[in-house]
Amino acid sequence: MTEYHNEQVVIIGLGLTGLSCVDFFRRRGVTPRVMDTRFTPPGLKNLPVDVPRHLGSLNEAWLLEATLIVASPGIHLSHPALIAAVGKIPIVSDIELFAREATTPVVAITGSNGKSTVTRMVGNMAAAAGWQVGVGGNIGYPALKMLNASYQLYVLELSSFQLETTFSLKASAATILNISEDHMNRYPLGLPQYRMAKLNIYHNAALCVVNADDVLTLPTSRHDASYVSFGVEQGHYYISQIAGKNWLMARGQPLLDCAEMNVGGRHNYTNALAALALADAIGIPHTASLSALRQFCGLAHRFELVHERNGVQWINDSKSTNVGSTQAALNGLEVTGDLHLLLGGDGKYADFTSLASLVQGDRVRLYCVGQDGAQLASLRPDDATLTKTLEQAMRIIGTRVKAGDTVLLSPACASLDQFRNFEVRGEIFTRLAQEVG
């Protein structure tokens, strides 16, 4: 256990993660200082009264007096108040604190898209094998809280923001599922800078699980023997056609007919392959892994069929907050009629041009909303429907759909221009689908 008694600790951010950090240090006899740029952060009411706090801005004096800074993933290391501390005072994530303490094997998962799904799949596989498993990190349950329980395995979803300030993680198996433009507002040097943050997950990992179809997921300083791969038609784990059906394959061995899964689409099949590779790496039996895949019903707001009436399917893919995720959704979609595609929101400085070829044709109707709606509408300048809000677009769609059509919300953008989060956006889509469909 790392000793913190002589540290002057400052925690930036008072959400669930910040509160877990406060509890972590209090259990070790240290009372940290806490600050948040918000005046009423969500964790304020649960903060012990004797913990010093500074709200509404970052307290530069406290930062310079600290010997350890624990930064929320939401805080930019280039924040003006942090610049003087960078390079002089250690700045770490909650995941770094966790990694210093964890003695149980860890599976670590990141990627631009699919990481929550794969994290949940692996957790379910371990549970099906009868293992005591803790699932947390970026998926919503703070990693530090898992240290208070007895587990045989930790499965962590990690964001690029968390990985920027994580140095001691030694995963038994680690994966980068894919890399595409995301959070370019956070990474001024572009995709290479974003990728470098992701690559930190491989540092000291016993095995790297890479995407054979995405060279950006390959480790930069590893030998071939230290990784396995998955892909659509290549890699150690892949998809193969057998008697006209798609099968999940592992090293030439057929494992599962994809028709037995409750989730569809090529992106979900490749998610399953990645999960199988990770599960195999840590010794979860195939019987448990395949049972978990057969029962897995997907996660809310991730290519989720939320309404079906009069032969029209309404799919909520609100979690597609970047271009790569929307590309995956469109490539995995089978539509018998017209596709009514909803795009828009805060694009985070992304380049949308790679979507252009996917939104053409007389079977696609494009609806663009929100902050970057006009930019997306330019992908089909002659006939895209541009509205200010999601509701306006949905009411127009309701007058146009016919049997065989599919309505897909897969925005390629964050939701924060008009919604509190992607969950709220998806819930409103679902309510409107039931109302106008």
N, C-alpha and C positions, 0 to 999 in steps of 0.2 A: 504494500500500500504506500503510495506516494505521501510524503510528509509536507503539509502546508502551513504548519503552525506559525512560521516566521514570515509568511507571505502577506503582503498588503494587496488584497484581491479586489478588483473592480469588475463587475458584471454589466455588460451593455445589453439591454433588452429585457423586458419584463413580461414575456408571454409564458407559455408552458415550459419552453426550454430554459428561459431565465429563472423561473421558479425552481426547476429541477436542479439548476446550478447552485442556487441559494441553499437548498436542502442538502446538497452534496457537501458543501463547505461547512454548514452548521453541524452536520454529523461528525465532522472532523475537527470541531472546536474552533472554527474560524468564522467570524462575522464579516461578510464582504460588504462593500459599498455597491449600490445598484443605481444605474442611470438608464433613462429612456427618453428618446426624442419626443415621445407623446406625453401629454399632460395627464391622460387617464389610460395608461396601458391596461390590457385585459387582466394581468396578474396582480394588479395593485391591491385589490381587496384581500388577497391571500398572502401578501407579504408581511412577515412578522414585524410588529411595530418597532422593535429595537434595531431593525436593519436600516442604516442610513440610505436615503434615496434622493436622487436629483432628477426632476422631471421637466420635460419641455425642451431639453437641449442636452448636449454632451458637456460634462463638466471637465474642462481641460486641466484644471488644477488637480483634480482627483486622478485623472489619467496619468499625469506626470509623476504623481506620488506613488503610483502602483508599482508592485514588483511582478504582478501577473494580471493580464487583462483577458477576460473571457468574453468574446464578442458573439453576439447573435448572428446567425447566417444572413440576416437582413441588412447588416451594417457594412457599408463599403469600407475596405481598408484604406481607400483613398479619401475618406471623409476628412475634411480640413482639421477637425479636432483630434484625429488620430495620427496625422502625418508626423507630428513631433515624437510620437511614441514608437512608430514603426522602426524596427531595427535596434531600438534601445531597450524596450520592455517586451517580454514575451507576450504575444497575442495568440490565443488558442481558441478552439471551438469546444463545445460540450463533448463532441466525439473524441477529441484529444484527451480530455479528462477521463472519459470512459475507457479509451484504449490503454491508458496507463494502469488501470485497475483490473481489466478483464483477464481472467485466467481460463475461461471457457472458450472453446472454438467459436470463431466468428465467420459468417458468410457475409460479404460486403457487396452491395449492388448499387451501381449508378448507371447513368445513361441519359440521353436527352428525352427518351420516351420509353415507356413500359416498365420503369423500375418499380413502381408500386405493385403492379400486377405480378411481376416475377418475385418480388419480396414476399407477397402473400402466398404465391404458389409454393415457394420453398418452405415457408413456415407451415403451411398445411401438409406438405409432404413429411416433414419431421414429426408433426403431431400425429399423422396417420401411422407412423412407425412406433408411436408410443413414447416419443421423446418429450421431455419438458423443454419447450422452446420459447424464447423471448423474441418478439418481433417489434422493432422500433426504429427510431431515427427520424428521417425526413417524412416517413409515412404517417407521423402524427403522435406517436408515443415516445416521449423523451428517452433516449438511450440510458441516461444516468439513473432513471428510476428502475431500470431492469437490474441494476447492481444489487438492489435490496431483496431480490428473490433468488431462488436456487434453480438454475437452468443448466441443461446439458448442451445447449446451442443458442447462440445469438444470431439473428438474421437482421441485418441493418440495411435500410435504404439510405443512401447518402447523396446529397446534392453537391454540385460543384462548389457552392458557397461553403459548405461544411468542410469539404476536402481542402480548401485553400489553407486552412489553419489546423490541419490534422497531420501529425508527423510520426506517431508511435503505433499506428494501427498495423497489426500483423495478422491479416486474415488467413484462415485456412483455405478459403477460395474466394476470389474476387472477380467481378465482371464489370466491364463497360459494355452495355447492351448495344449502344449506337451513339453516334455523335453527329448532331446537325445544329445549325445556328439557333441559339437560344440565349436570352439574357445579354444580347449584344450591347444593351445600355449599361451593363455592369462590366463589360470587357472591351475597353476602347481599342485594344490591339486586335480585336476580332477573334475569329474561330481558333487560331493557334493558341491564344491565351486561354480561352475557354477549355480547349482540349488539355492543356498542361495541368489545369486544376483537376480535371477528371482523372488524368493519369496517376495522380497521387494515390489512388486506391490500390494500385499494383505494388506500391512500395512495401517490401518485406512480405508480400503474399506468397503462400506456399504454392498456389496454383492460380493461374490467370485463365479465365474463360472469356474468349474473344469472339467477335462477330466476323466470320469469314467473308461476309459481304460488305464489310466496312473497315477499310484499312486504318482508319483513324482510331479504331479501338485496339490496335496492336500495341503491346508494350514497346518502349523504345530501347530498353536495355536488358532484354531477356533472351535466353536461348530457347530454341524450339521445344525442348523437352519440358519446359516449365509452363506450357499452356495447352489447352484444348480449345476447339473451336466449334461453333454452331453456325448454320446458315440455311438458306432456303434449299439449295441443291448441292451445297458443298460444305466441307467441314467434317468433324468427327460425329456431330449430331446434325441431322438434316431431314428434309421431307422428301419422300419418294412415292411415286405412283405404283400401287400394286393392285392389279385387277380393277383399274379405273378409280381407285380410292386413294386419298392422301393418307400416308402413314408417317408417324414419327419414328425415325431411325436412329440408332446409336451404334456406330462402328460396324455398319452393315447388318445389324440385327433389327428386325421390325419390332417395335414396342407397343404402339397404340394406333388404332384406326382413328383418324381425326374426327370421324363422324360420331365417335363415342363421347366427345367433349361437348360441354354445354356452351362453349364460346367458339365463335367462328372467325374466319378471316386469317389471311397469311400472317399478319402481325401477331395474332394470338398463338398461332402454331409455333412461330419462332420464339415467342416468349416461353412457351412450354419447353422447347428444346434447351433454351438457356437454363431454365429451372432444373431440368433433368441433369444437365451437365454439372451444375452446382451440387445437386443432391448426390450424384454419383461420387463427386470429389470428396464428400465427407462421410460416405458409407451408408446413406439411406437406402434400404432395399428397394428394388424396382417395384415389388408388389405394393408397397406403401406409396411410392411416388405416383404410380399409374392410377391407383385408387383415388388419390387426391386430385389428379387431373380430371378424372371422370366426374368428380363431384364439384369441381370449381365452376362457379357461375359468374365470374367476373366481378369487377368493382364498379361502384356507382360512378356515373359520369364518364365512363370509359367505354365507348362504343356500345352503349347500353340501349337495348330495345325497350323503350318506355311506354309505347302506345301502338296499338294496331287496330284499325277499324276500317271497314269498307275496302279492304285490300291495300291499304296504305300503311307503310311502316314508318315510325318516327324514332330516330336513333339519336340519343344524347351522348355526344362525344365532347362535352364541354372541357374535359381535361386536356384536349388537344390545344395546348397554348403555344405551340411553335409550328413552323412549317413542316418539319420532319414528321411530326405526329399526324398532321393532316394528310401528308403524302401516304403514310402507312395506312391510314383509314381508307383513303380512296383506292389504293391499290388492292386492298383486301375486300372490297365491296362488290357484291353481285346484285345488280338491279335489273328487273324485268321491264319496268316502265321508265319513267323519267326520274332523274335525280334532282331534287331541290336542295341545293347546298348553301348553308349559312356560314359566312365567313365574317370576321371582323372583331375589333376591340383594340387593345394596345399591342402593336406589333413588336415593341421593344427593339426598334431599329432593324428589324429583320428584312432580308431581301426576299420578296414574294415571287420572283420571276420563275422559280422552279415549279410553281404550281400551275403555270399558264397552260402547259400541255394537258393537264388533268382536268381542266374546267372548260374545255372546248367541246364542240359537237352539239347536234340538235337534240340530244337526250339529256343535256345538263342545263339546269336553270340556276343562275347564280344570284344570291341575295347577300348584299354587303352592308354591314352596320358599324356604328361606333366610330371611334377616333380615327382609325386607319381604313375605314370603309371605302373611301374614294380611291385610295391607292389600290385596294384589292379589286374594286370594280373596273379598274383600267385593264385587268387581265382579260375582260370581255367588254370592251368599251361600247359596243353597239347595243347590247341587250341585257346587261347586268341591272338588277334592281337595287337601287341605293336608298336606304332609309336611315333615319337617325337611330332608331331603337330596334331591339330584337322583337318586341311586341308588334310594331308596325309591320315588320317583315313577315312575322308569323300569320298575321291576319290576312295579308295578301296571299300567302301560300295556301291558306285554308280555302280560298276561293278558286284555286287552280288545280289542286291535286285530284288525281283519279286513281282507280284501281290499278295496282301494279307499281305505283310510284313509291319512292323512298324519300323521306325528308331527313337530312343529316345536318345536325349542328356539330361542326368540326372546325372551330373558328380560326385556327392557326395564329391566335393572338391571346394575350392575357386578358383578363376580365376587368381589371381594376379601373378602366376608364368609366365604367357604368355600374359595376357590381362590386360587392364586398370581396368576393372570391369566385372561383370557377364553380364551386358547389352551388352557390346562389343562382348563378347564370343557368346551370343545368336544371335546377328545380323550377325556375321560371319557364324554361323551355318545355319541361314536362307538363306543367300546369296548362300552358297555352296549347300544347299538342292535344291534350284531352279536351280542351275547350273548343278548338277550331277544327279538329280532325274528324 
